[in-house]
Amino acid sequence: MLMMPIIVLFFMENGLTMTNIFVLQSLFSVAVIVFEIPSGYFADRYGRKRALVLGSVLGFISFAIYAVAGGFWEILAAELVMGIGFAFISGADSALLYDSLQEIGEVDTYKRREGIIVSVYTFSEAAASVLGGFIALISLRAPFVAQAVVMFFLIPVALSLKEPVRALASPESKMWTMRAIIAHTLRHNAVLKWLIIFYGIITTAGLVAVWIRQPYMEQAGIPLEYFGFIWAALMLTVSIATLSADYVERRIGRWNSLGLLIILATVGYFLLATTVVWWLVPAMLFFSIARGFVEPIIKEYVQHHATSDVRATVLSIKGFVARGFFAVMGPIAGWMVDAYSLQFALLASGVGFLIAGIAALYVLRVSEKRIEVAAAAQI
C-alpha cells in the first residue's frame, strides 16, 4: 500500500473536498456491500481460491485505473472496481486459512496464525509507507503507478494457493441458500449478530480515523516527507498489537478484551479533539492498537459459530455490516469536518462510537447469558 501515507493529499490535489473524500469511501463501501455476501457465497460454492484469484485481478485493474485517474469520476471508477475485488478477497482468505488448519488438525492455532498474517502485512505496509512517502516527492501520483505494478504480482500468488478438502455449500439445499445463511446469521443467532455489530462499530471507528489523520497531520504542520515514517510507525504498532492479541486475551479474558477494544477505538478521538498540534500525533497509536486486536479476536469468535460450508459467507456478512456502518458514518464525519472543524468531527465521532460500542457489547453479553441459561435449563 505505497499510496496510503499521501492518498488524502492526492485526492485534494485532484479537487476533492473532505466531504467528497468520505463520499468516495462511502461509495467504495457500497461496492463492497453489494458484492460482499454474494462473493462469500461464491467462495463457499465454487472455491475460495477462485474467489481470491478474481479479487486479485480486479485489484490490479483498479490501481491501473488509479494510475491515470484525474478527477472524481475516474477515481470513483477505480474505487468501485477495487471494492468489488476487495469483496471477493474478504472472507475467502480467512476461510481458506481456517479450513486448511482444520484439515491438518491445527485449528486451535487459528488465532495465532491469523495474528501472524496480519502482522506480516502490516510490517509490509509499514515498509511500503516509508518508500511511498519518498516516491511521493516525485509526484503524488507516482505511488499509485508503483502500486499497480505491485498489485500485478498478487495474481500469481493467488494462483499458487491450494484449496483444502471441505464441505461444500449445496446449491440444491434450501437450508444453505444465501438468504438462509443471512437469516441464520443476523436473525436467529443473537450472539453472532451482536458480535458482528460490535465488530462493525469498532472497525468503522478505525476507518473514519484513517481518513481524518492525514488532514490532522497537514493542519499540524508536519512536512510531507515525514508522512511515510508516521504511517509506518502506525502500521508497526498494528503488527505488534496483532501478535500480542492472543496473549492479552488469555491474560484478561474475553469480555475485558472486548471492553478494551472500545476504549482503544475511541480514546484517540478525544485526545486529538483537544487541539491540532504535532505532539498529539502519537495519540493515533490507539487506533492502531485497536485495529491490531480486533481482527484475530473477533474473527475467531465468528468462525467458532460458523460451519465450514458457510464460513466464507458468514465472514462476508461480518464485512458487509462493517462497510454498511462506514458507508453511513463516513460522509457524516466528512461533512462535520467541512461544515464545522476537524476537532468538532473528532469529538462527535468519539462520543458516538463510545456510546454505540458500549451498547452493542451490553446486548451481546445479555444475549450470551440467555443462551447459557437456556442450555442449563435443558440439562
CORRA-V746748 format. One record per residue. N is the residue number from 1. SS is DSSP state (hx for helix, st for strand, lp for the rest). OMEGA is omega as a letter, one per 40 degrees, with the letter a starting at -180 (NA if undefined). Layout:
BEGIN
n=N ss=SS omega=OMEGA
n=N ss=SS omega=OMEGA
END
This chain:
BEGIN
n=1 ss=lp omega=a
n=2 ss=lp omega=a
n=3 ss=lp omega=a
n=4 ss=hx omega=a
n=5 ss=hx omega=a
n=6 ss=hx omega=a
n=7 ss=hx omega=i
n=8 ss=hx omega=i
n=9 ss=hx omega=i
n=10 ss=hx omega=i
n=11 ss=hx omega=a
n=12 ss=hx omega=i
n=13 ss=hx omega=i
n=14 ss=lp omega=i
n=15 ss=lp omega=a
n=16 ss=lp omega=i
n=17 ss=lp omega=i
n=18 ss=hx omega=i
n=19 ss=hx omega=i
n=20 ss=hx omega=a
n=21 ss=hx omega=a
n=22 ss=hx omega=i
n=23 ss=hx omega=i
n=24 ss=hx omega=i
n=25 ss=hx omega=i
n=26 ss=hx omega=i
n=27 ss=hx omega=i
n=28 ss=hx omega=i
n=29 ss=hx omega=i
n=30 ss=hx omega=i
n=31 ss=hx omega=i
n=32 ss=hx omega=a
n=33 ss=hx omega=a
n=34 ss=hx omega=a
n=35 ss=hx omega=a
n=36 ss=hx omega=a
n=37 ss=hx omega=i
n=38 ss=hx omega=i
n=39 ss=hx omega=i
n=40 ss=hx omega=i
n=41 ss=hx omega=i
n=42 ss=hx omega=a
n=43 ss=hx omega=i
n=44 ss=hx omega=a
n=45 ss=hx omega=a
n=46 ss=hx omega=i
n=47 ss=lp omega=a
n=48 ss=hx omega=a
n=49 ss=hx omega=i
n=50 ss=hx omega=i
n=51 ss=hx omega=a
n=52 ss=hx omega=i
n=53 ss=hx omega=i
n=54 ss=hx omega=i
n=55 ss=hx omega=i
n=56 ss=hx omega=i
n=57 ss=hx omega=i
n=58 ss=hx omega=i
n=59 ss=hx omega=i
n=60 ss=hx omega=a
n=61 ss=hx omega=a
n=62 ss=hx omega=a
n=63 ss=hx omega=i
n=64 ss=hx omega=i
n=65 ss=hx omega=i
n=66 ss=hx omega=a
n=67 ss=lp omega=a
n=68 ss=lp omega=a
n=69 ss=lp omega=a
n=70 ss=lp omega=a
n=71 ss=lp omega=a
n=72 ss=hx omega=a
n=73 ss=hx omega=i
n=74 ss=hx omega=i
n=75 ss=hx omega=i
n=76 ss=hx omega=i
n=77 ss=hx omega=i
n=78 ss=hx omega=a
n=79 ss=hx omega=a
n=80 ss=hx omega=i
n=81 ss=hx omega=i
n=82 ss=hx omega=i
n=83 ss=hx omega=i
n=84 ss=hx omega=i
n=85 ss=hx omega=i
n=86 ss=hx omega=a
n=87 ss=hx omega=a
n=88 ss=hx omega=i
n=89 ss=hx omega=a
n=90 ss=lp omega=i
n=91 ss=lp omega=a
n=92 ss=hx omega=a
n=93 ss=hx omega=a
n=94 ss=hx omega=i
n=95 ss=hx omega=i
n=96 ss=hx omega=i
n=97 ss=hx omega=a
n=98 ss=hx omega=a
n=99 ss=hx omega=i
n=100 ss=hx omega=i
n=101 ss=hx omega=i
n=102 ss=hx omega=a
n=103 ss=hx omega=a
n=104 ss=lp omega=i
n=105 ss=lp omega=a
n=106 ss=lp omega=a
n=107 ss=hx omega=i
n=108 ss=hx omega=i
n=109 ss=hx omega=a
n=110 ss=hx omega=a
n=111 ss=hx omega=i
n=112 ss=hx omega=a
n=113 ss=hx omega=i
n=114 ss=hx omega=i
n=115 ss=hx omega=i
n=116 ss=hx omega=i
n=117 ss=hx omega=i
n=118 ss=hx omega=i
n=119 ss=hx omega=a
n=120 ss=hx omega=a
n=121 ss=hx omega=i
n=122 ss=hx omega=i
n=123 ss=hx omega=i
n=124 ss=hx omega=i
n=125 ss=hx omega=i
n=126 ss=hx omega=i
n=127 ss=hx omega=i
n=128 ss=hx omega=i
n=129 ss=hx omega=i
n=130 ss=hx omega=i
n=131 ss=hx omega=a
n=132 ss=hx omega=i
n=133 ss=hx omega=i
n=134 ss=hx omega=i
n=135 ss=hx omega=a
n=136 ss=lp omega=i
n=137 ss=lp omega=i
n=138 ss=lp omega=i
n=139 ss=lp omega=i
n=140 ss=lp omega=i
n=141 ss=lp omega=a
n=142 ss=hx omega=i
n=143 ss=hx omega=i
n=144 ss=hx omega=i
n=145 ss=hx omega=i
n=146 ss=hx omega=a
n=147 ss=hx omega=i
n=148 ss=hx omega=i
n=149 ss=hx omega=i
n=150 ss=hx omega=a
n=151 ss=hx omega=i
n=152 ss=hx omega=a
n=153 ss=hx omega=i
n=154 ss=hx omega=a
n=155 ss=hx omega=i
n=156 ss=hx omega=i
n=157 ss=hx omega=i
n=158 ss=hx omega=i
n=159 ss=hx omega=a
n=160 ss=lp omega=a
n=161 ss=lp omega=a
n=162 ss=lp omega=i
n=163 ss=lp omega=i
n=164 ss=lp omega=i
n=165 ss=lp omega=a
n=166 ss=lp omega=i
n=167 ss=lp omega=a
n=168 ss=lp omega=i
n=169 ss=lp omega=a
n=170 ss=lp omega=i
n=171 ss=lp omega=a
n=172 ss=lp omega=a
n=173 ss=lp omega=i
n=174 ss=hx omega=a
n=175 ss=hx omega=a
n=176 ss=hx omega=i
n=177 ss=lp omega=a
n=178 ss=hx omega=a
n=179 ss=hx omega=a
n=180 ss=hx omega=i
n=181 ss=hx omega=i
n=182 ss=hx omega=a
n=183 ss=hx omega=i
n=184 ss=hx omega=a
n=185 ss=hx omega=a
n=186 ss=hx omega=a
n=187 ss=hx omega=a
n=188 ss=hx omega=a
n=189 ss=lp omega=a
n=190 ss=hx omega=a
n=191 ss=hx omega=i
n=192 ss=hx omega=i
n=193 ss=hx omega=a
n=194 ss=hx omega=i
n=195 ss=hx omega=i
n=196 ss=hx omega=i
n=197 ss=hx omega=i
n=198 ss=hx omega=i
n=199 ss=hx omega=a
n=200 ss=hx omega=i
n=201 ss=hx omega=a
n=202 ss=hx omega=i
n=203 ss=hx omega=i
n=204 ss=hx omega=i
n=205 ss=hx omega=i
n=206 ss=hx omega=a
n=207 ss=hx omega=i
n=208 ss=hx omega=i
n=209 ss=hx omega=i
n=210 ss=hx omega=a
n=211 ss=hx omega=i
n=212 ss=hx omega=a
n=213 ss=hx omega=i
n=214 ss=hx omega=i
n=215 ss=hx omega=i
n=216 ss=hx omega=a
n=217 ss=hx omega=i
n=218 ss=hx omega=i
n=219 ss=hx omega=i
n=220 ss=lp omega=i
n=221 ss=lp omega=i
n=222 ss=lp omega=a
n=223 ss=lp omega=a
n=224 ss=hx omega=a
n=225 ss=hx omega=i
n=226 ss=hx omega=a
n=227 ss=hx omega=a
n=228 ss=hx omega=a
n=229 ss=hx omega=i
n=230 ss=hx omega=i
n=231 ss=hx omega=i
n=232 ss=hx omega=i
n=233 ss=hx omega=i
n=234 ss=hx omega=i
n=235 ss=hx omega=i
n=236 ss=hx omega=i
n=237 ss=hx omega=i
n=238 ss=hx omega=a
n=239 ss=hx omega=a
n=240 ss=hx omega=i
n=241 ss=hx omega=i
n=242 ss=hx omega=i
n=243 ss=hx omega=a
n=244 ss=hx omega=a
n=245 ss=hx omega=a
n=246 ss=hx omega=i
n=247 ss=hx omega=a
n=248 ss=hx omega=a
n=249 ss=hx omega=i
n=250 ss=hx omega=a
n=251 ss=hx omega=a
n=252 ss=hx omega=i
n=253 ss=lp omega=a
n=254 ss=hx omega=a
n=255 ss=hx omega=i
n=256 ss=hx omega=i
n=257 ss=hx omega=i
n=258 ss=hx omega=i
n=259 ss=hx omega=i
n=260 ss=hx omega=i
n=261 ss=hx omega=i
n=262 ss=hx omega=a
n=263 ss=hx omega=a
n=264 ss=hx omega=a
n=265 ss=hx omega=a
n=266 ss=hx omega=a
n=267 ss=hx omega=i
n=268 ss=hx omega=i
n=269 ss=hx omega=a
n=270 ss=hx omega=i
n=271 ss=hx omega=a
n=272 ss=hx omega=a
n=273 ss=hx omega=a
n=274 ss=hx omega=i
n=275 ss=lp omega=i
n=276 ss=lp omega=a
n=277 ss=lp omega=a
n=278 ss=hx omega=a
n=279 ss=hx omega=i
n=280 ss=hx omega=i
n=281 ss=hx omega=i
n=282 ss=hx omega=i
n=283 ss=hx omega=i
n=284 ss=hx omega=i
n=285 ss=hx omega=i
n=286 ss=hx omega=i
n=287 ss=hx omega=a
n=288 ss=hx omega=i
n=289 ss=hx omega=i
n=290 ss=hx omega=i
n=291 ss=hx omega=a
n=292 ss=hx omega=a
n=293 ss=hx omega=a
n=294 ss=hx omega=a
n=295 ss=hx omega=a
n=296 ss=hx omega=a
n=297 ss=hx omega=a
n=298 ss=hx omega=a
n=299 ss=hx omega=a
n=300 ss=hx omega=i
n=301 ss=hx omega=a
n=302 ss=hx omega=a
n=303 ss=hx omega=i
n=304 ss=hx omega=a
n=305 ss=lp omega=a
n=306 ss=lp omega=i
n=307 ss=lp omega=a
n=308 ss=hx omega=a
n=309 ss=hx omega=i
n=310 ss=hx omega=a
n=311 ss=hx omega=a
n=312 ss=hx omega=i
n=313 ss=hx omega=i
n=314 ss=hx omega=i
n=315 ss=hx omega=i
n=316 ss=hx omega=i
n=317 ss=hx omega=i
n=318 ss=hx omega=i
n=319 ss=hx omega=i
n=320 ss=hx omega=a
n=321 ss=hx omega=a
n=322 ss=hx omega=i
n=323 ss=hx omega=i
n=324 ss=hx omega=i
n=325 ss=hx omega=a
n=326 ss=hx omega=i
n=327 ss=hx omega=i
n=328 ss=hx omega=a
n=329 ss=hx omega=a
n=330 ss=hx omega=i
n=331 ss=hx omega=i
n=332 ss=hx omega=i
n=333 ss=hx omega=i
n=334 ss=hx omega=i
n=335 ss=hx omega=a
n=336 ss=hx omega=i
n=337 ss=hx omega=a
n=338 ss=hx omega=a
n=339 ss=hx omega=a
n=340 ss=lp omega=i
n=341 ss=lp omega=i
n=342 ss=hx omega=a
n=343 ss=hx omega=i
n=344 ss=hx omega=i
n=345 ss=hx omega=i
n=346 ss=hx omega=a
n=347 ss=hx omega=a
n=348 ss=hx omega=i
n=349 ss=hx omega=i
n=350 ss=hx omega=i
n=351 ss=hx omega=a
n=352 ss=hx omega=a
n=353 ss=hx omega=i
n=354 ss=hx omega=a
n=355 ss=hx omega=a
n=356 ss=hx omega=a
n=357 ss=hx omega=i
n=358 ss=hx omega=a
n=359 ss=hx omega=a
n=360 ss=hx omega=i
n=361 ss=hx omega=i
n=362 ss=hx omega=a
n=363 ss=hx omega=i
n=364 ss=hx omega=a
n=365 ss=hx omega=i
n=366 ss=hx omega=a
n=367 ss=hx omega=a
n=368 ss=hx omega=i
n=369 ss=hx omega=i
n=370 ss=hx omega=i
n=371 ss=hx omega=i
n=372 ss=hx omega=i
n=373 ss=hx omega=i
n=374 ss=hx omega=i
n=375 ss=hx omega=i
n=376 ss=hx omega=a
n=377 ss=hx omega=i
n=378 ss=hx omega=i
n=379 ss=lp omega=NA
END
